[in-house]
Amino acid sequence: MSGACLLGILLFFFPFDTGYSTLRNPLGQALWATWTTPTPDEQDFTYCLFVPFMVAYLVYEKRTEILRAPIKGSNAALGWICLGLLLFWIGSRAGKQYIGCAAIQVLLAGIVFWFWGGSVFRPLLFAWAIIAFAWPLPFVDSVVAFPLRMIVSHIANVALNLIGIACVQNGTGLFSAPNPATGLQLGDRFQIDIADPCSGIHSLMPLLMFSAFYSFFFLSRRWQQWTVFLSAVPFTIVGNVVRILLLVIGSLAWGTSFALGTNASPSWFHEACGYLVFVVVLGLECLLGYLLNAWYQARSAGFFRETSATAHSQDEHASPVPASGGAQVTPWRSGTIFLLAMVMGVVYLQSSPPNLSSEAGVTMALPDRVQVPDLTGGDFFGSQAPVSEAEHTILPADTEFARKNYDDFHGHNVFFSIVLSGKQQYTIHPPQVCLVAQGWNIIHEENVPVHLASGQDLVVRNLTIQRDVIDSKKQRHSIYAYYMYWYVADGISTPSRDVRNWVSSWDRILHNRDHRWAYVIAMSMITESTRPDGLNAAQTQKMLSDFISQIVPTFQRQG
């Protein structure tokens, strides 16, 4: 009862900042909203709703073993409980939902060990592990989803060309190849971008969960269970490649309106192909499990199967009497947990939300003119650059943009952009993700110091990027560019995403201060391969650094 009280306070009463500076709902409420309100542009977590039912069934299946286990609470588990409470508090202050979820996972194990000991936790181990599938993990987009997008795109591109459908891959996009003989341009027959749903991330986690459940109940050996469980990853890739092939074939046969629909309203064919992924993967996993079982039984001549069946029969008829003679949980253990629950209640009453900085580190106005010395031309004039519909759709409504294309009319161009986050922490994502998705290859990364015209120093991250393009003569060639970026808050600038996250979390936890970060970009093509008078790599880097030196003092506040 006391353990449930503690978990109830944490999940349904304790204010938890889940990434919005002014929105502090309890973690349980935030999780329920995430589980029940999927959006097209984000991962679907509705499969998490199956977790409580799966856990309840696992506990029911293990009820005899649990009831027979000797009750001997572990005093050492108090350390795990305190660690879980500390993690929960850190997660709530730092605005990291996944830290709060990890804290609940640690607390569940600690509470079981504290009251009943390892003998009870042992039969509950798998049920405890399944609970991990209930926690949304937003960082998997860059860690898992994007690599899967690239793998699916590459395999689908190879498969399409092998079956005679000429295809060109550009990042995560697949385009029908141009045909000069018929006048078809690149992408005239089909254009498909492998978004996150097609990458497999929307299907991988539920398939991993169900494969774990299937393996636990239908496969007897540990190596069989792990083989089928891990097979969900390659099988998910195979299923999504099949999905892409069907979408391409559907586009060629009946048109893109029938096969794809629109981003806002996908066609029924598009949706049906998505469900087909589950059919393909579950079918492959069941087939693999059947083959592993058949192979093992053939080698063991049925001995282990008969032994397992006998042991299971004996277990079902065993008397559910505790082996310890009916040992009970001592009252002081419950009192300790009630005391910790009251402590967390006091922390709840004393908690105040981090203050969102009223001052951003930048002003959202770029100059119309930037003069770069020691450059032929060098007198840049800016024109407004549009913000894409995808950016407006994906990013929160309170995100601000300042963006211009600068041209000195001597063949020198600089794209400059500032993206200022609002109340949502996850507005800014690593540029390495979107660049590769757009077809760029990152050749090299380095930090570059820039001495500003104001006399101060700035360090930026410089990416050397390359992509293949097809020109008007249907010839493929490579283009190169420099992409410089850094992050800015009030009085702080850094080229490191890790440093930005650390500073944000540190100041939220210890100083009750929330930063409003800006993401600044400066990009220019290396033009020596496209124009006789173009700049080489060293000249382009110097031009871009000098441009940053002149423009930054006009908008970036210095600490």
C-alpha positions in Angstrom: 0.0 0.0 0.0 2.8 2.4 0.9 4.6 1.6 -2.3 1.5 2.4 -4.4 1.1 5.6 -2.4 4.6 6.7 -3.3 4.2 5.8 -7.0 0.8 7.5 -7.1 2.2 10.8 -5.7 5.0 10.7 -8.3 2.9 9.9 -11.3 -0.3 11.8 -10.6 0.5 14.7 -8.2 4.2 15.7 -8.5 4.6 18.5 -11.1 6.9 17.2 -13.9 8.3 19.5 -16.6 8.1 17.4 -19.7 9.9 19.8 -22.1 7.6 22.9 -22.0 8.8 25.8 -19.8 5.4 26.7 -18.5 3.6 23.4 -18.7 4.1 21.2 -15.6 1.7 18.3 -15.6 2.2 15.2 -13.5 4.3 12.6 -15.4 1.3 10.1 -15.4 -0.9 12.7 -17.2 1.8 13.5 -19.7 2.4 9.8 -20.4 -1.4 9.2 -20.9 -1.6 12.0 -23.4 1.4 10.6 -25.3 0.0 7.1 -25.4 -3.5 8.1 -26.5 -3.0 11.1 -28.9 -0.7 10.0 -31.8 0.2 12.6 -34.4 1.3 12.0 -38.0 4.7 13.7 -37.6 5.7 11.9 -34.4 6.2 8.4 -33.2 3.0 6.5 -32.4 3.1 5.3 -28.8 -0.4 3.8 -28.6 1.2 0.3 -28.4 2.2 1.3 -24.9 -1.4 0.8 -23.8 -0.9 -3.0 -24.2 1.9 -3.0 -21.5 -0.4 -3.0 -18.4 -2.4 -6.0 -19.8 0.8 -7.9 -20.7 2.3 -7.3 -17.3 -1.0 -8.4 -15.6 -1.0 -11.6 -17.6 2.6 -12.3 -16.8 2.0 -11.8 -13.1 -1.0 -14.1 -13.3 1.1 -16.8 -15.1 3.7 -16.6 -12.4 1.3 -16.4 -9.5 2.2 -19.9 -8.1 5.9 -19.2 -8.2 5.4 -15.8 -6.6 3.2 -17.1 -3.8 5.7 -19.9 -3.0 8.7 -17.6 -2.9 10.1 -16.8 0.6 9.5 -13.2 1.7 12.7 -11.6 2.8 13.0 -7.9 2.2 16.3 -6.4 1.3 17.6 -3.4 3.3 20.0 -2.6 0.5 17.0 -1.9 -1.8 16.5 1.4 0.1 19.5 2.7 -1.8 17.8 1.9 -5.1 14.6 3.6 -3.9 16.5 6.7 -3.0 18.3 6.6 -6.3 15.0 6.4 -8.1 13.6 9.4 -6.2 16.7 11.4 -6.9 16.5 10.6 -10.6 12.8 11.5 -10.7 13.5 14.9 -9.1 16.4 15.5 -11.5 14.2 14.6 -14.5 11.4 16.9 -13.3 13.8 19.8 -12.9 15.8 19.2 -16.1 12.6 18.7 -18.1 13.8 15.2 -19.3 10.8 12.9 -19.4 12.8 9.8 -20.1 14.8 10.3 -16.9 11.6 10.4 -14.9 10.5 7.1 -16.7 13.9 5.5 -15.8 13.3 6.6 -12.2 9.9 4.8 -12.1 11.6 1.7 -13.5 14.3 1.8 -10.8 11.7 2.5 -8.1 9.5 -0.5 -9.1 12.5 -2.9 -8.8 13.6 -1.2 -5.5 10.1 -1.5 -3.9 9.8 -5.2 -4.8 13.2 -5.9 -3.4 12.5 -3.7 -0.3 9.3 -5.5 0.7 9.7 -9.0 -0.6 13.3 -9.6 -1.7 15.0 -11.2 -4.7 13.0 -14.5 -4.5 9.8 -12.6 -5.4 11.5 -10.3 -7.9 13.0 -13.2 -9.8 9.7 -14.5 -11.3 8.7 -10.9 -11.9 11.9 -10.0 -13.8 10.4 -10.4 -17.3 7.2 -8.5 -16.4 9.4 -5.7 -15.0 11.4 -5.6 -18.2 8.3 -5.4 -20.3 7.3 -2.2 -18.4 10.2 -0.5 -20.1 8.2 -0.5 -23.4 5.7 1.8 -21.8 8.1 4.7 -21.7 8.3 7.2 -24.7 11.9 7.8 -25.8 12.0 11.0 -27.8 15.8 10.8 -28.5 15.3 7.6 -30.6 14.6 9.9 -33.6 18.2 10.8 -34.0 19.7 7.6 -32.5 17.5 5.0 -34.2 14.9 6.4 -36.5 17.3 8.3 -38.8 19.8 5.5 -39.3 16.8 3.2 -40.1 15.5 5.7 -42.7 18.9 5.7 -44.5 19.1 1.9 -44.4 15.6 1.4 -45.7 16.2 4.1 -48.4 19.4 2.5 -49.6 18.0 -1.1 -49.7 14.8 0.0 -51.4 16.8 1.9 -54.0 18.9 -1.2 -54.8 15.9 -3.4 -54.9 14.0 -1.1 -57.2 16.9 -1.0 -59.7 17.3 -4.8 -59.5 13.7 -5.4 -60.5 14.0 -3.0 -63.4 12.5 0.2 -62.0 15.1 2.9 -62.5 15.5 4.9 -59.3 17.7 7.6 -57.9 18.3 8.0 -54.2 18.9 11.5 -52.7 19.2 11.3 -49.0 16.1 9.6 -47.7 14.2 10.4 -51.0 13.6 8.0 -53.9 13.0 9.5 -57.3 12.2 7.9 -60.7 15.3 8.3 -62.8 15.3 10.8 -65.7 15.0 9.4 -69.3 16.3 11.8 -72.0 14.8 9.6 -74.7 11.3 10.1 -73.5 11.8 13.5 -72.0 11.0 12.4 -68.4 12.6 14.5 -65.7 13.9 13.3 -62.3 10.9 12.3 -60.2 8.3 12.6 -62.9 7.0 9.0 -62.4 7.3 8.9 -58.6 8.8 10.7 -55.6 8.8 9.1 -52.2 10.5 10.4 -49.1 11.3 7.8 -46.5 9.8 9.6 -43.5 9.9 8.2 -39.9 6.8 6.0 -40.4 8.4 4.4 -43.4 11.7 4.0 -41.7 10.5 1.4 -39.3 10.7 3.3 -36.1 6.9 3.4 -35.7 6.8 -0.4 -36.0 10.1 -1.4 -34.5 9.3 -0.8 -30.8 5.9 -2.5 -30.8 7.3 -5.4 -32.8 10.2 -5.7 -30.3 7.7 -5.8 -27.5 5.5 -8.5 -29.1 8.5 -10.5 -30.1 9.7 -10.5 -26.5 6.3 -11.7 -25.4 6.1 -14.4 -28.1 9.6 -15.6 -27.3 9.0 -15.8 -23.6 5.9 -18.1 -23.9 6.6 -20.1 -27.0 10.4 -20.7 -27.1 12.0 -22.8 -24.4 15.7 -22.0 -24.7 17.3 -18.7 -23.9 19.3 -18.5 -27.2 16.1 -19.1 -29.2 14.3 -16.3 -27.3 17.1 -13.8 -27.9 17.4 -14.8 -31.6 13.8 -14.2 -32.3 13.7 -11.0 -30.2 16.7 -9.4 -32.0 15.4 -10.6 -35.4 12.7 -7.9 -35.1 15.2 -5.3 -36.2 16.2 -6.8 -39.6 12.7 -8.1 -40.1 11.3 -4.6 -39.6 13.7 -3.3 -42.2 12.6 -6.0 -44.6 8.9 -5.2 -43.9 9.4 -1.5 -44.6 11.4 -2.2 -47.8 8.4 -4.3 -49.0 6.2 -1.3 -48.1 8.2 1.1 -50.2 8.3 -1.3 -53.1 4.5 -1.6 -53.0 4.1 2.2 -52.8 6.4 2.7 -55.9 4.6 0.0 -57.9 1.2 1.5 -56.8 2.4 4.9 -58.0 3.5 3.6 -61.4 0.3 1.5 -61.8 -2.4 3.8 -60.5 -0.8 7.2 -59.9 0.6 8.9 -56.8 -2.8 10.2 -55.6 -4.0 6.6 -55.3 -0.8 5.1 -53.9 0.3 7.9 -51.6 -2.3 10.6 -51.1 -1.0 13.7 -49.3 0.9 14.3 -46.1 -2.2 15.5 -44.4 -4.4 12.8 -45.8 -2.6 9.6 -46.9 -4.5 7.3 -49.2 -6.1 4.0 -48.0 -3.5 2.2 -50.1 -0.7 4.0 -48.2 -2.2 3.1 -44.9 -2.8 -0.5 -45.8 0.8 -0.9 -46.8 1.8 0.4 -43.4 -0.3 -2.4 -41.7 1.3 -4.9 -44.0 4.6 -4.3 -42.3 3.2 -5.9 -39.1 1.9 -8.8 -41.1 5.2 -9.4 -42.8 7.3 -9.0 -39.6 5.1 -11.1 -37.3 4.9 -13.8 -40.0 8.7 -13.9 -40.3 9.2 -14.0 -36.6 6.7 -16.8 -36.1 8.3 -18.8 -38.9 11.7 -18.3 -37.4 10.5 -19.4 -34.0 8.9 -22.5 -35.5 12.1 -23.4 -37.4 14.2 -22.9 -34.3 11.9 -25.1 -32.3 11.8 -27.8 -34.9 15.5 -27.8 -35.3 16.1 -28.0 -31.5 13.5 -30.7 -31.0 15.0 -32.8 -33.8 18.5 -32.5 -32.3 17.3 -33.3 -28.7 15.1 -36.2 -29.8 12.2 -34.8 -27.8 14.0 -35.3 -24.4 14.0 -31.7 -23.2 10.4 -31.1 -24.4 9.1 -34.0 -22.4 11.1 -33.0 -19.3 9.8 -29.4 -19.6 6.2 -30.6 -20.0 6.5 -32.8 -16.8 8.0 -30.0 -14.8 5.2 -27.6 -15.9 2.6 -30.1 -15.0 4.1 -30.6 -11.5 4.3 -26.8 -11.1 0.6 -26.3 -11.9 -0.4 -28.8 -9.2 1.9 -27.5 -6.5 0.3 -26.0 -3.4 0.6 -22.2 -3.3 1.8 -22.1 0.2 4.8 -19.7 0.9 8.0 -21.7 1.4 8.9 -19.4 4.2 5.9 -20.5 6.3 3.9 -17.4 5.7 6.4 -14.6 6.4 4.9 -11.2 6.3 6.1 -7.7 5.4 7.3 -5.9 8.6 5.4 -2.7 9.4 8.5 -0.6 9.6 9.2 -1.2 5.9 5.8 0.3 5.0 6.4 3.2 7.4 9.7 4.0 5.7 8.0 4.2 2.3 5.2 6.3 3.7 7.8 8.7 5.1 9.5 8.9 1.7 6.1 9.6 0.1 5.6 12.5 2.6 9.0 13.8 1.8 8.2 13.9 -1.9 4.9 15.6 -1.1 6.8 18.4 0.7 9.2 18.6 -2.3 6.1 18.9 -4.5 4.7 21.8 -2.4 8.0 23.6 -2.5 8.7 23.1 -6.2 8.4 26.0 -8.5 8.9 25.9 -12.3 12.1 27.1 -13.9 11.9 30.6 -15.0 12.1 31.0 -18.8 14.6 33.7 -19.6 12.9 36.8 -20.8 15.9 37.7 -22.9 17.1 35.5 -25.8 20.7 35.6 -26.8 19.8 37.1 -30.2 17.6 39.7 -31.7 15.5 38.3 -34.5 16.4 40.9 -37.1 19.1 40.3 -39.7 20.8 43.3 -41.5 20.0 44.1 -45.1 23.6 44.6 -45.9 26.9 42.9 -44.8 30.3 44.1 -46.0 33.2 41.6 -46.0 36.7 43.1 -46.4 39.4 41.5 -48.5 36.9 39.8 -50.9 36.3 40.8 -54.5 32.7 42.0 -54.4 32.2 41.4 -50.7 29.2 43.8 -50.4 26.4 41.4 -49.6 22.7 42.4 -49.9 20.1 40.2 -48.2 16.8 39.0 -49.4 14.2 37.1 -47.3 14.5 33.3 -47.5 11.3 31.4 -47.0 10.6 29.0 -44.1 9.4 25.7 -45.5 6.0 24.3 -44.9 7.5 21.2 -43.2 9.3 23.5 -40.7 6.1 25.3 -39.8 4.3 22.0 -39.5 6.9 20.1 -37.4 8.2 22.9 -35.2 6.1 24.4 -32.4 4.0 27.4 -33.2 6.0 29.8 -31.0 9.3 29.0 -32.9 10.7 32.2 -34.4 12.7 32.5 -37.6 15.1 35.1 -39.2 16.4 34.0 -42.5 18.1 35.6 -45.5 20.0 34.8 -48.6 22.9 37.1 -49.1 24.4 37.9 -52.5 27.3 40.2 -53.5 26.5 39.9 -57.2 30.0 38.6 -57.8 29.0 35.0 -57.5 29.4 34.8 -53.8 26.3 33.6 -51.8 25.7 33.0 -48.1 22.6 31.5 -46.6 22.1 32.7 -43.1 19.4 31.6 -40.6 18.4 31.9 -37.0 15.9 29.5 -35.4 14.8 30.7 -31.9 13.0 28.1 -29.7 9.9 28.9 -27.8 8.7 27.2 -24.6 9.3 23.7 -26.1 12.8 22.3 -25.4 12.9 20.0 -28.4 12.6 22.7 -31.1 16.3 22.4 -32.0 17.6 19.2 -33.3 21.1 18.2 -34.6 21.8 19.5 -38.2 23.5 16.2 -39.0 20.0 14.6 -39.2 18.3 17.0 -41.6 21.3 17.5 -43.8 21.8 13.8 -44.5 18.0 13.4 -45.0 18.3 16.1 -47.7 20.9 14.1 -49.5 24.1 15.7 -48.1 27.0 13.6 -47.0 29.0 14.9 -44.1 32.7 14.6 -45.1 34.4 16.3 -42.2 33.5 18.1 -38.9 35.7 20.5 -36.9 35.4 23.5 -34.6 36.5 26.8 -36.2 37.4 29.9 -34.1 36.0 33.2 -35.5 37.3 36.6 -34.3 34.3 38.9 -34.4 34.4 42.5 -35.6 33.3 43.6 -32.1 36.6 42.2 -30.7 35.1 39.1 -29.1 35.7 35.5 -30.1 33.2 32.9 -31.2 33.6 29.1 -31.9 31.5 27.5 -34.6 31.0 24.0 -35.8 32.0 23.6 -39.5 30.6 20.7 -41.5 32.1 19.9 -44.9 29.2 18.5 -46.9 28.8 16.9 -50.3 25.9 15.8 -52.5 25.4 14.5 -56.0 23.1 16.5 -58.4 21.9 15.9 -61.9 22.3 19.0 -64.1 20.2 20.1 -67.1 22.2 17.8 -69.4 21.3 14.8 -67.2 24.8 14.5 -66.0 25.6 13.6 -62.4 28.3 15.5 -60.5 29.2 16.4 -57.0 28.8 19.7 -55.2 30.5 20.7 -51.9 29.6 23.3 -49.3 30.5 24.5 -45.8 27.8 24.5 -43.2 28.7 26.4 -40.0 26.4 26.5 -37.0 26.4 27.2 -33.2 23.9 27.6 -30.4 23.2 30.8 -28.5 21.4 31.6 -25.3 21.5 34.7 -23.1 25.2 35.3 -22.5 26.2 31.8 -23.7 27.3 30.4 -27.1 28.6 26.9 -27.9 29.0 24.8 -31.0 28.3 21.6 -29.1 24.8 20.1 -28.7 26.0 18.1 -25.6 27.2 21.3 -23.9 23.9 23.0 -24.7 22.0 20.2 -23.2 24.3 20.1 -20.1 24.1 23.8 -19.5 20.3 23.7 -19.9 19.9 20.9 -17.4 22.4 22.3 -15.0 20.8 25.7 -14.8 17.3 24.3 -14.6 18.2 22.0 -11.7 20.5 24.3 -9.6 19.5 27.9 -10.7 15.9 27.5 -11.6 16.6 29.1 -14.9 15.4 27.9 -18.3 17.3 29.1 -21.4 15.7 30.0 -24.7 18.2 28.7 -27.3 18.8 30.0 -30.8 20.3 27.8 -33.5 22.4 29.9 -36.0 23.4 28.7 -39.4 25.8 30.1 -42.1 26.2 28.1 -45.3 28.0 28.7 -48.6 28.8 26.5 -51.6 32.4 25.8 -52.6 32.1 27.1 -56.2 35.5 26.1 -57.8 33.9 23.0 -59.3 31.0 24.8 -60.8 32.5 28.1 -62.1 35.9 29.0 -63.5 36.2 31.9 -61.1 34.8 30.0 -58.2 36.3 29.9 -54.7 38.2 26.9 -53.5 37.7 25.3 -50.0 40.1 27.5 -48.1 38.8 30.7 -49.8 35.2 29.7 -49.0 35.9 29.0 -45.4 37.6 32.3 -45.0 34.8 34.1 -46.7 32.2 32.4 -44.5 34.3 33.1 -41.3 34.7 36.8 -42.3 31.0 37.1 -43.1 30.1 35.6 -39.6 32.6 38.1 -38.1 30.8 41.0 -39.5 27.1 39.9 -39.1 27.2 38.3 -35.6 27.7 41.6 -33.7 24.5 43.0 -35.3 22.2 40.4 -33.7 24.0 38.3 -31.0 24.0 39.7 -27.5 27.4 39.2 -25.8 27.6 38.0 -22.2 
